[in-house]
Amino acid sequence: MRVFVTGVNGYIGAVLSPYLTERGCTVVGLDTGYYRDGWLYSDNKRLATQPFAINKDLRSITAADLEGCEAVVHLAELSNDPLGQNNPAVTHQINHRGSVALAQLAVRAGIRRFVYTSSCSVYGAGTGEFLDEQAPVNPQTAYAECKVLVERDLSAMVGKSFTPVFLRNATAFGPSPRMRFDIVINDLCALAWTTKRIAMTSDGSPWRPLVHVDDICEAIYRSLVAPEDAVRGKIFNVGQDSENYRVRELAQIIAEEIPGCTVTVGSSAGDNRSYRVSFQRIHQELPGFACRYTVRDGVRQLRELFQRIQLQPETYQFRAFTRLKQLKYLQATEQIDGNFYWR
């Protein structure tokens, strides 16, 4: 299968490309290059399987870019809630309208399979009960709103010749050469490693579902190769029920795995995103899928990686490993304009 992967040089994309290649896929990549400054470590196996990548903005893709491809995996959006809130108008322009336009191009190009990476953040402020795919969405940010809108608009395009699949990923964690330190496990692990202290400003009571980046890649692969009738138009929460945690529990696991780290908590703060998610459907209905990693597994992998590369505070704090920092830098240095186009 020849697969067109957007965001191929991002946090997930850098892991997904060799994952698909090792399973017999040919990957054609697209990436705008916002985060090319961020490369945490070298992995010769992964470098050897890096695909040809079209250096282009999502909003500039043409039908010619998709020529010869049989499936699309769409990762390339402005990623995470703080970044989306920084400029909601541009977030909607890229994440919603850009994603729908890509799907429309795929239909015109005769591409039948379209895997869209959505997010469990669409559930927003939950009640504490486990939320499955039929639960009402309650997006709290522009990022989550766009996920809901793309799911809605692509669902309306479902037909015998077009099979979109919607993967609502839990919050990702785990090593990637294109590292992100603005997501909770990766951030807290790096903080613990470099300072030996996790000082939370909140009481750590909100719930978060977590999923290893490799398990996201497995869900994407299984969505590509499953029979069309098994996945057409379906939404799958991606993760496993055991990996729902309160934030303070995550901090405690990290403190147990990273020697010498202490944890302190603060008072309840303003972040009202809290949700527990049920992952029963994906394990029951997506052929061949199973999660392999727990949060504790991922923390151990990160600790081993940080030890091997001798992670220093200045590396952890480097702008390119935090999405919002990097885009603000590119704007401040006039490399991208107010609409996030390269100058």
C-alpha positions in Angstrom: 0.0 0.0 0.0 1.2 3.5 -0.9 0.3 5.8 2.0 0.3 9.6 2.0 1.2 10.8 5.5 0.8 14.4 6.5 3.0 15.7 9.3 5.5 13.0 8.6 8.3 14.8 10.4 6.3 15.4 13.6 6.3 13.7 16.9 4.0 10.8 15.7 5.0 11.0 12.1 8.7 10.3 12.8 7.7 7.1 14.5 4.9 6.2 12.1 6.9 6.3 8.9 9.3 3.4 9.9 6.5 1.6 11.6 4.5 1.4 8.3 7.6 0.8 6.2 8.5 -2.2 8.3 5.1 -3.6 7.6 5.3 -3.4 3.8 3.8 0.1 3.1 5.4 2.7 0.9 5.2 6.1 2.6 5.0 9.4 0.8 5.3 12.2 3.4 4.3 15.8 3.6 5.5 18.3 6.2 5.6 22.1 6.4 8.8 22.0 8.5 7.8 24.1 11.4 9.7 21.8 13.9 12.7 20.8 11.8 15.0 22.4 14.4 13.9 19.7 16.9 15.7 16.4 16.7 16.4 14.8 20.1 18.4 11.7 19.2 19.5 9.7 16.2 18.1 6.3 15.3 19.8 4.8 12.3 17.0 2.3 11.8 14.5 5.1 11.6 16.7 7.4 9.6 17.1 4.7 7.0 13.4 4.4 6.5 12.6 8.2 6.4 10.4 8.7 3.3 10.5 11.2 0.6 8.8 14.2 2.1 7.0 17.0 0.2 7.9 20.3 2.0 4.6 22.0 1.7 1.9 23.6 3.8 -1.3 21.5 4.3 -3.3 24.4 2.8 -1.3 24.2 -0.4 -1.7 20.5 -1.3 -2.8 19.6 -4.8 -4.3 16.5 -6.4 -0.9 15.9 -8.0 0.7 15.5 -4.6 -1.6 12.5 -3.9 -1.0 10.8 -7.3 -0.4 7.1 -7.0 -1.4 6.9 -3.3 -4.0 4.4 -2.0 -4.6 5.9 1.4 -4.1 9.0 3.5 -3.1 9.3 7.1 -3.7 12.8 8.3 -1.6 14.0 11.2 -0.6 17.6 10.2 -2.5 20.1 12.2 -1.6 22.8 14.8 -1.3 20.3 17.6 -2.5 20.8 21.2 -4.8 23.0 23.1 -2.4 25.9 24.1 -1.2 26.3 20.5 -4.8 26.2 19.2 -5.9 28.9 21.6 -2.9 31.1 20.6 -4.7 32.0 17.3 -8.1 30.3 17.1 -8.8 31.8 13.6 -5.7 30.3 12.1 -6.3 27.0 14.0 -9.7 26.8 12.3 -8.2 27.7 8.9 -5.6 24.9 9.1 -7.1 22.2 11.3 -10.7 22.3 10.1 -10.9 23.8 6.6 -7.4 22.4 5.6 -8.3 18.9 6.8 -11.7 18.9 5.0 -10.0 20.2 1.8 -7.5 17.4 2.0 -10.3 14.8 2.3 -12.0 16.3 -0.7 -8.8 16.1 -2.8 -8.5 12.5 -1.7 -12.0 11.7 -3.0 -11.3 13.3 -6.3 -8.0 11.3 -6.6 -9.9 8.1 -6.0 -8.3 7.4 -2.6 -10.6 5.1 -0.7 -9.0 5.0 2.8 -8.6 8.1 4.9 -7.3 7.8 8.5 -7.9 11.0 10.6 -6.2 11.4 13.9 -8.7 13.0 16.2 -8.3 13.4 19.9 -10.0 12.4 23.2 -9.8 16.1 24.1 -13.2 16.4 22.2 -14.8 15.1 25.5 -13.6 18.2 27.3 -14.9 18.5 30.8 -16.3 15.1 31.7 -18.4 14.0 34.6 -15.9 11.4 35.9 -17.8 8.5 34.2 -16.1 6.5 31.5 -16.9 8.0 28.1 -17.3 5.9 25.0 -17.6 7.0 21.4 -21.4 7.6 21.7 -20.8 10.1 24.6 -21.6 13.7 23.9 -18.6 15.8 22.9 -17.8 18.9 25.0 -14.8 20.6 23.4 -13.2 23.3 25.6 -10.7 24.7 23.1 -10.3 25.7 19.4 -8.1 22.6 18.9 -10.9 20.3 20.2 -13.6 22.2 18.4 -11.8 21.6 15.1 -11.5 17.9 15.7 -15.3 17.7 16.2 -15.9 19.7 13.0 -13.6 17.6 10.9 -15.3 14.4 12.2 -18.7 15.9 11.3 -17.7 17.0 7.8 -15.9 13.8 6.8 -18.7 11.7 8.2 -21.0 13.3 5.7 -18.6 12.1 2.9 -18.8 8.4 3.8 -19.7 6.2 0.9 -19.0 3.0 -0.9 -15.9 4.6 -2.5 -14.7 6.6 0.5 -13.8 5.1 3.9 -12.7 7.6 6.5 -11.7 6.3 10.0 -11.6 8.5 13.0 -9.0 7.8 15.7 -9.6 9.7 18.9 -6.2 9.3 20.5 -5.7 9.6 24.2 -2.8 11.9 25.2 0.4 10.5 23.6 3.6 9.7 25.4 6.9 8.0 24.7 10.2 8.5 22.8 10.3 10.0 19.4 13.3 11.6 17.6 11.0 14.5 16.9 10.3 14.9 20.6 7.6 16.9 22.2 8.0 18.1 25.8 4.6 19.9 25.8 2.6 16.8 26.6 2.1 15.6 30.1 4.2 12.4 30.5 7.1 13.6 28.3 7.1 16.9 30.1 7.0 15.6 33.6 9.6 13.0 32.9 12.0 15.5 31.5 11.3 17.9 34.4 11.9 15.1 36.9 15.1 14.0 35.1 16.6 17.5 34.9 15.5 19.0 38.2 14.6 16.0 40.4 11.4 17.7 41.3 7.9 17.9 40.0 6.1 20.9 41.5 2.5 20.9 40.3 0.6 24.2 40.5 -2.8 22.4 40.6 -4.0 19.7 42.9 -3.5 17.1 40.1 -7.1 15.9 40.3 -8.1 16.1 36.6 -8.4 12.7 34.8 -6.4 12.1 31.6 -6.3 9.0 29.3 -2.8 8.2 28.0 -1.5 6.1 25.1 2.0 5.3 23.9 3.0 6.7 20.5 3.8 3.2 19.2 0.2 2.1 20.1 -1.1 5.1 18.1 1.0 3.8 15.2 -0.5 0.4 15.6 -4.0 1.8 15.5 -3.2 3.7 12.4 -1.7 0.6 10.7 -4.7 -1.6 11.6 -7.1 1.1 10.3 -5.3 1.1 7.0 -5.4 -2.7 6.5 -8.8 -3.6 8.0 -11.7 -4.6 5.8 -13.5 -1.4 4.7 -16.8 -2.6 6.2 -15.1 -3.0 9.6 -14.0 0.6 9.8 -16.0 2.7 7.4 -17.0 6.0 9.1 -16.2 4.6 12.6 -14.8 6.5 15.5 -12.4 4.7 17.8 -11.0 5.9 21.1 -7.3 4.9 21.0 -5.9 3.6 24.3 -6.8 1.1 27.0 -9.0 1.4 30.0 -6.2 0.8 32.5 -4.4 3.9 31.3 -6.8 6.5 32.7 -5.1 8.4 35.5 -5.4 11.5 37.7 -2.5 13.9 36.9 -1.1 13.5 40.5 -1.0 9.7 39.9 1.1 10.2 36.8 3.5 12.4 38.8 3.8 9.7 41.5 4.6 7.0 38.9 7.3 9.2 37.4 8.8 9.9 40.9 8.9 6.1 41.5 10.8 5.5 38.3 13.2 8.4 38.3 15.4 8.1 41.4 15.6 11.1 43.7 12.6 12.9 42.3 10.1 14.5 44.7 6.5 15.6 44.0 4.6 18.6 45.5 1.0 19.6 44.6 -0.8 22.9 44.7 -4.4 24.0 44.9 -7.1 23.4 42.4 -6.5 25.5 39.3 -8.4 26.8 36.3 -7.9 23.9 33.8 -11.3 22.2 33.7 -10.4 19.5 31.1 -11.0 16.2 32.9 -12.2 13.1 31.3 -12.0 9.3 31.6 -12.4 7.3 28.4 -13.5 3.8 27.5 -11.4 2.0 24.9 -13.5 -1.2 24.6 -14.6 -0.6 21.0 -11.2 -0.4 19.5 -10.1 -3.7 21.2 -13.4 -5.4 20.2 -13.9 -4.0 16.7 -10.6 -3.0 15.0 -9.2 -6.3 13.7 -5.8 -7.2 15.1 -5.4 -4.2 17.4 -4.0 -4.4 20.9 -2.1 -1.9 23.1 1.4 -3.0 24.2 2.5 -0.3 26.6 1.5 1.2 29.9 2.4 4.6 31.3 5.0 3.0 33.5 6.6 1.3 30.5 6.8 4.7 28.7 8.3 6.4 31.8 11.0 3.7 31.9 11.7 4.1 28.2 12.1 7.8 28.6 14.3 7.5 31.7 16.6 5.1 29.7 16.6 7.5 26.7 17.5 10.5 28.9 20.3 8.6 30.5 21.7 7.4 27.2 21.6 10.9 25.5 22.6 12.7 28.8 19.6 15.0 28.6 20.4 18.5 29.9 18.0 21.2 31.1 18.8 23.4 28.1 17.8 20.6 25.7 14.6 20.0 27.6 13.8 23.7 27.4 14.7 24.2 23.8 12.0 25.9 21.8 11.6 23.3 19.0 10.4 20.6 21.5 7.4 22.8 22.5 5.0 23.6 19.7 3.8 27.0 20.9 7.4 28.2 21.7 8.6 27.2 18.3 5.8 28.9 16.3 6.2 32.1 18.4 9.9 32.0 17.6 9.2 31.6 13.9 6.9 34.6 14.0 9.2 36.8 16.1 12.0 36.1 13.6 9.7 36.8 10.6 10.1 33.3 9.2 6.3 32.8 9.1 3.6 35.4 8.8 0.5 35.9 10.9 -1.3 33.1 9.1 1.6 30.7 9.7 2.7 30.7 6.0 6.4 30.7 5.4 7.6 34.1 4.2 
